[in-house]
Amino acid sequence: MKKVTGLVSMLLVLSMFLAACGNSETGGEAGDSNKVTAWAWNINVPVLEEAAKKFKEENPDFELEVVEMGTDDVYSKLTTGLQAGGKGLPDIVLVEDDRVQGYMNAFPDAFVNVSDKGFDEMKDSFPSYKTELLSKDGAMYGFPFDGGPTGVFYRTDIFEEAGVKAEDIKTWDDYIEAGKTIKEKTDKAMIGLDLNGDDGLYRMMLNQQGTFYFNEDKDVALTSEESKQAMEVQQTLNEEGLVKETVGWDAWISAMVGGDVATAPSGAWLYGSITQQGKDTSGNWGMIQLPAFEEGGNRASNLGGSNYMIPSASANADLAYDFMEFFSTNEDVQLSAMEGGLFPSLNTIYDNEAFTKEVEFFNNQPIWNLLASEMENIPAVNYTGDYAVAKDEAVKAQSEIANGKAIDEALKASEERLKNRIQ
């Protein structure tokens, strides 16, 4: 009898241990239905923590554990967890726009259908390019967050020295001509680019034309007319000596805050880096929309941006949903995101005074209003699940063009390589 009792005791202890281990590899913890975990990076973390404080006002037992890690670590762990059927994943994970479709296609049942939980009632509160991105077969699988609208950040002191008026820049041809004048008058480059390492400018120019590496039918589109036009702008900038080669993030930021370049076309999130790393340049900044390819053409585009998703393996998906619904639609939470340069996708707050106020750092210009005005005009594009390999080929073409290869030849070669790589 003692042996049987001892065996039962051992089995009970073992089962409790396994239950605890199994639960620690998903979002919730045993017996703790009021706690959710989230994975996010840098400036997103304090926004989540502030939202949790507000959510606790009506849900006092609620707990949020935010695990901060870099983007590469998030995607590495997320991919590994999804391949393992959800093992080790949190209740909430931050995913950038260009990664969403890849995960949804590769792991079609990996994320919670938030339409089934009622989020469609809030769908009209977000721009269509974000809701389309997060949708599959008519249902949404995530919560739009950082919008990533673009603009041209520029140094007002350099423009004034050169006698150039930023408001006169309407097209990319105007931009190039302004760059020539600035180069002549101040010996400053117009733009910093890592032509051998990143294609952010090219992507912005594709997006504003309503296309991307792939067209809406998921066909490779590196040789499209829109792609050629974008590369032609970059080629002209380079050939005219208007580009300062900036290898890597730190060099790019340093060139801007150090006054080595006059402009930086980028996403709204650049605001955070400029204001933090260039504090002594306050008042010497301005912003205009991206130039169009033709007079009166579209000047709205996207670069970056992110969304929150709930893995289907979450042990506490209902509470995770309740918190993220609150997070996504609470105006105070979304306004707090702007403090770090994140741009809310929630369109119901664009008439708030935060969007019309003058920003001292930007020479008292209401830059948030400028960015909000383009949100509804940002085209939805097809990133597909092959975004990463397509970007690699686009950067190769960009590098070859910068080193003298003909645009048509470089893009055709990259398109053929890309097709072979994704077959």
C-alpha positions in Angstrom: 0.0 0.0 0.0 2.9 2.3 0.8 4.4 1.6 -2.6 1.1 2.5 -4.4 0.7 5.7 -2.3 4.3 6.6 -3.0 3.8 6.1 -6.7 0.7 8.2 -6.7 2.5 11.0 -4.9 5.3 10.8 -7.4 2.9 11.0 -10.3 1.1 14.0 -8.8 4.3 15.9 -8.3 5.5 15.0 -11.8 2.2 16.1 -13.3 2.3 19.4 -11.5 5.9 19.9 -12.7 5.0 19.2 -16.3 1.9 21.4 -16.1 4.0 24.2 -14.8 6.6 23.7 -17.5 4.1 23.4 -20.2 2.3 26.5 -19.1 5.5 28.5 -18.9 6.1 27.8 -22.6 2.9 29.6 -23.5 1.5 33.0 -22.6 -0.2 32.4 -19.3 0.8 30.9 -16.0 -0.9 28.2 -14.0 -3.8 29.7 -12.0 -3.0 33.2 -13.2 -5.7 34.1 -15.6 -5.2 37.8 -15.1 -1.7 38.0 -16.5 -0.6 38.3 -20.2 2.9 38.5 -21.6 4.0 40.6 -24.6 7.1 40.7 -26.8 8.1 44.2 -28.1 11.1 46.4 -28.7 12.5 49.7 -27.6 10.1 52.7 -27.8 7.1 50.4 -28.0 7.7 49.1 -24.4 6.8 52.2 -22.4 3.6 52.6 -24.5 2.5 49.1 -23.6 3.3 49.7 -19.9 1.4 52.9 -19.8 -1.6 51.2 -21.5 -1.5 48.5 -18.8 -1.7 51.1 -16.0 -4.8 52.6 -17.6 -6.4 49.2 -18.3 -5.8 48.3 -14.6 -8.1 51.2 -13.5 -11.1 49.1 -14.7 -9.4 45.7 -14.3 -7.4 46.0 -11.0 -6.2 42.3 -11.1 -4.7 42.6 -14.6 -1.0 42.1 -15.0 1.2 42.7 -18.1 4.7 41.3 -18.4 6.6 42.9 -21.3 9.7 41.1 -22.5 11.8 43.6 -24.3 14.1 42.3 -27.1 15.4 43.5 -30.5 13.4 42.9 -33.7 15.7 40.2 -34.9 15.3 38.3 -31.6 11.5 38.7 -31.8 11.3 37.2 -35.2 13.8 34.4 -34.5 11.9 33.3 -31.4 8.5 33.8 -33.0 9.5 31.7 -36.0 10.9 29.0 -33.8 7.8 29.0 -31.6 5.4 28.8 -34.6 7.4 26.0 -36.1 7.0 24.2 -32.8 3.2 24.6 -32.8 3.2 27.7 -30.5 5.6 26.5 -27.9 7.2 29.2 -25.9 5.2 32.1 -27.4 3.8 35.0 -25.5 0.1 36.2 -25.5 0.9 39.3 -27.6 3.7 39.9 -30.1 4.6 43.0 -32.1 5.1 42.4 -35.8 6.2 45.0 -38.4 4.0 45.6 -41.5 6.4 44.0 -43.9 6.5 40.7 -41.9 2.8 40.2 -41.3 1.9 38.6 -44.5 4.8 36.2 -44.4 3.8 34.9 -41.0 0.1 34.6 -41.9 0.9 32.7 -45.1 3.5 30.4 -43.6 1.4 29.7 -40.5 -2.2 30.2 -41.5 -3.7 29.1 -38.2 -1.0 30.7 -35.9 -2.8 33.9 -34.9 -6.2 34.7 -33.3 -9.0 35.8 -35.6 -9.9 39.1 -34.0 -12.8 39.6 -36.3 -14.5 36.6 -34.6 -14.0 38.5 -31.3 -15.7 41.6 -32.5 -12.8 43.8 -33.7 -14.5 44.5 -37.1 -16.8 47.0 -35.2 -13.6 49.2 -34.9 -12.3 48.5 -38.4 -13.4 51.9 -39.8 -11.3 53.6 -37.2 -8.1 52.6 -39.0 -6.7 53.3 -42.5 -7.5 50.7 -45.2 -3.8 50.0 -45.9 -3.4 48.7 -42.4 -6.6 46.7 -42.2 -6.0 45.1 -45.6 -2.5 44.1 -44.4 -3.9 42.3 -41.4 -6.7 40.6 -43.3 -7.1 37.1 -44.8 -10.2 35.7 -46.3 -12.2 38.7 -45.0 -11.1 38.4 -41.4 -8.5 40.4 -39.4 -5.8 38.8 -37.5 -4.2 41.7 -35.7 -4.4 45.2 -34.3 -3.1 48.1 -36.3 -0.6 50.3 -34.4 2.3 52.3 -35.7 1.3 53.8 -39.1 4.7 54.7 -40.5 3.6 57.6 -42.7 6.5 59.3 -44.5 7.8 62.7 -45.0 11.0 64.5 -45.9 12.8 65.7 -42.7 15.0 68.6 -43.7 17.4 71.1 -42.1 16.0 74.6 -42.2 19.3 76.1 -41.5 20.9 74.5 -44.6 17.9 75.4 -46.8 18.1 79.0 -45.6 21.8 79.2 -46.3 21.3 77.9 -49.8 18.2 80.1 -50.4 16.0 77.1 -51.2 12.3 77.0 -50.1 11.2 73.6 -49.1 7.6 74.3 -50.0 8.6 74.7 -53.6 9.6 71.1 -53.8 6.6 69.3 -55.3 8.1 66.6 -57.5 11.3 64.5 -57.4 12.7 66.7 -60.2 12.2 69.7 -57.9 14.0 67.8 -55.2 17.0 67.0 -57.4 17.2 70.7 -58.5 17.0 71.8 -54.9 19.8 69.4 -54.1 22.0 70.9 -56.8 21.5 74.4 -55.4 22.2 73.2 -51.9 25.4 71.4 -53.0 26.5 74.5 -54.9 25.8 77.0 -52.2 26.7 75.0 -49.1 28.7 72.0 -50.3 26.3 69.8 -48.3 24.9 66.5 -49.7 21.1 66.4 -50.3 20.6 63.0 -48.8 22.4 60.2 -47.0 22.0 56.7 -48.5 23.4 53.2 -47.9 23.3 52.2 -51.5 24.9 48.9 -50.9 23.0 48.0 -47.7 19.4 49.4 -47.6 16.7 50.4 -50.0 14.4 52.5 -47.8 14.1 55.4 -50.3 13.4 53.0 -53.1 10.6 51.3 -51.1 9.0 54.6 -50.2 8.9 55.6 -53.9 7.4 52.2 -54.9 4.8 52.5 -52.2 3.7 56.0 -53.1 3.1 54.7 -56.7 0.9 51.9 -55.4 3.3 49.0 -56.0 6.1 47.1 -54.3 8.6 44.3 -55.0 5.5 42.3 -56.0 2.3 43.6 -57.7 -1.2 43.0 -56.4 -1.3 39.5 -58.0 1.9 38.5 -56.1 4.0 38.6 -59.3 7.5 39.8 -59.1 7.6 43.5 -60.2 11.2 44.6 -60.0 11.1 45.5 -63.7 7.9 47.5 -63.5 7.8 51.1 -64.8 7.3 52.3 -61.2 10.4 50.4 -60.1 12.5 51.9 -63.0 11.3 55.4 -62.2 12.3 55.0 -58.5 15.8 53.7 -59.5 16.2 56.6 -62.0 15.7 59.1 -59.2 18.3 57.5 -57.0 20.7 57.2 -60.0 20.3 60.9 -60.8 20.9 61.8 -57.1 24.0 59.7 -57.1 25.4 60.9 -60.4 24.9 64.5 -59.5 27.0 64.1 -56.4 24.0 64.7 -54.1 24.4 61.5 -52.0 26.5 61.0 -49.0 27.2 57.4 -48.5 26.1 56.4 -45.0 26.8 52.8 -44.1 24.5 51.6 -41.4 22.0 53.3 -39.0 24.5 55.2 -36.9 26.2 56.8 -39.8 22.8 57.8 -41.3 21.6 59.5 -38.1 25.0 61.1 -37.5 24.9 62.7 -41.0 21.6 64.3 -40.3 22.1 65.6 -36.8 25.7 66.6 -37.7 24.4 68.8 -40.6 26.3 66.8 -43.3 23.1 66.2 -45.3 20.1 68.5 -45.9 17.3 66.0 -46.0 16.1 62.6 -44.8 13.0 61.1 -46.5 11.8 58.6 -43.9 9.0 57.3 -41.7 7.5 59.4 -38.9 9.4 57.2 -36.4 12.6 59.1 -37.3 11.3 61.9 -35.1 12.3 60.0 -32.0 15.9 59.5 -33.1 16.4 63.0 -34.3 15.0 64.6 -31.2 17.0 62.4 -28.9 20.3 62.4 -30.7 20.3 65.9 -32.1 19.0 67.8 -29.1 21.2 70.8 -29.9 19.6 71.1 -33.3 16.2 72.0 -32.0 14.5 74.6 -34.2 16.6 73.7 -37.3 14.2 71.1 -38.7 11.2 71.1 -41.0 9.1 68.6 -42.9 7.4 68.3 -46.2 5.6 65.4 -47.8 7.5 63.1 -50.2 7.8 64.7 -53.7 5.5 63.2 -56.3 6.6 61.7 -59.6 4.5 64.2 -61.5 2.8 67.4 -60.6 -0.2 66.7 -58.6 0.7 63.0 -58.1 0.5 61.0 -54.9 2.8 62.1 -52.1 1.7 59.7 -49.4 3.7 56.6 -48.6 4.6 54.2 -45.8 7.9 53.1 -44.4 7.9 50.7 -41.4 5.0 50.6 -39.1 3.9 47.7 -36.9 0.9 45.8 -35.4 0.1 43.6 -32.5 -1.0 40.0 -33.0 -2.1 37.2 -30.6 -0.7 33.8 -31.2 -3.3 31.1 -31.3 -1.3 29.1 -28.7 -1.9 31.8 -26.1 -3.2 30.4 -22.8 -5.0 33.6 -22.2 -6.2 34.8 -25.6 -9.5 36.4 -24.3 -7.8 38.7 -21.9 -5.1 39.4 -24.4 -7.8 40.4 -26.8 -9.6 42.6 -24.3 -6.3 44.4 -23.5 -5.3 44.9 -27.1 -8.7 46.1 -28.1 -8.4 48.7 -25.3 -4.8 49.5 -26.3 -5.7 50.0 -30.0 -8.8 52.2 -29.5 -8.0 54.2 -26.3 -7.1 57.7 -27.4 -4.9 58.6 -24.4 -2.8 55.4 -25.0 -2.4 56.2 -28.7 -1.5 59.8 -28.0 1.2 58.7 -25.6 2.8 56.7 -28.4 3.6 59.9 -30.2 6.0 61.0 -27.5 8.5 58.5 -28.9 7.8 59.2 -32.5 5.3 56.3 -33.1 2.4 57.4 -35.3 -1.0 56.1 -34.3 -3.2 54.4 -36.9 -6.3 55.2 -34.9 -7.9 57.9 -37.1 -10.4 59.1 -34.5 -7.7 61.1 -32.7 -6.4 63.1 -35.7 -8.6 66.1 -34.7 -7.0 66.1 -31.3 -5.0 69.2 -30.5 -1.8 67.0 -30.3 -2.0 66.9 -34.1 -2.5 70.6 -34.6 0.0 71.9 -32.1 3.2 73.6 -33.2 6.3 71.5 -32.6 9.2 73.6 -31.3 11.9 71.2 -32.4 10.6 71.6 -35.9 10.7 75.3 -36.1 7.1 75.4 -34.6 5.7 73.5 -37.6 2.6 71.3 -36.9 4.3 68.2 -38.4 1.8 65.7 -36.9 -1.0 67.3 -38.8 1.0 67.0 -42.0 1.5 63.3 -41.4 -2.1 62.7 -40.4 -3.3 64.3 -43.7 -1.7 61.6 -45.8 -2.8 58.5 -43.8 -6.0 57.8 -45.9 -4.0 58.2 -49.1 -1.3 55.6 -48.4 -1.7 52.8 -50.9 -2.0 49.2 -49.7 0.8 47.1 -51.2 1.5 43.4 -51.4 4.6 42.5 -49.2 4.0 38.7 -49.6 5.9 36.1 -47.6 9.0 36.6 -49.8 9.6 40.2 -48.6 13.1 39.5 -47.1 14.5 37.7 -50.2 13.0 40.3 -52.5 14.6 43.1 -50.5 17.9 41.4 -50.8 17.6 41.3 -54.6 16.4 44.9 -54.7 19.5 46.1 -52.7 21.7 44.1 -55.1 20.2 45.9 -58.1 20.5 49.2 -56.4 24.1 48.6 -55.6 24.9 47.6 -59.2 23.2 50.7 -60.6 25.1 52.9 -58.2 28.3 51.3 -59.6 27.4 52.0 -63.2 25.2 49.1 -64.4 22.2 50.1 -66.6 18.9 50.2 -64.7 17.1 47.9 -67.0 19.9 45.3 -66.9 20.3 45.4 -63.2 16.6 45.1 -62.4 16.1 42.3 -65.0 18.9 40.3 -63.5 17.6 40.8 -59.9 14.1 39.9 -61.0 15.3 36.6 -62.6 17.3 35.7 -59.5 14.3 36.5 -57.3 12.0 34.3 -59.4 14.5 31.4 -59.1 14.9 31.9 -55.4 11.2 31.7 -54.6 10.2 29.0 -56.9 
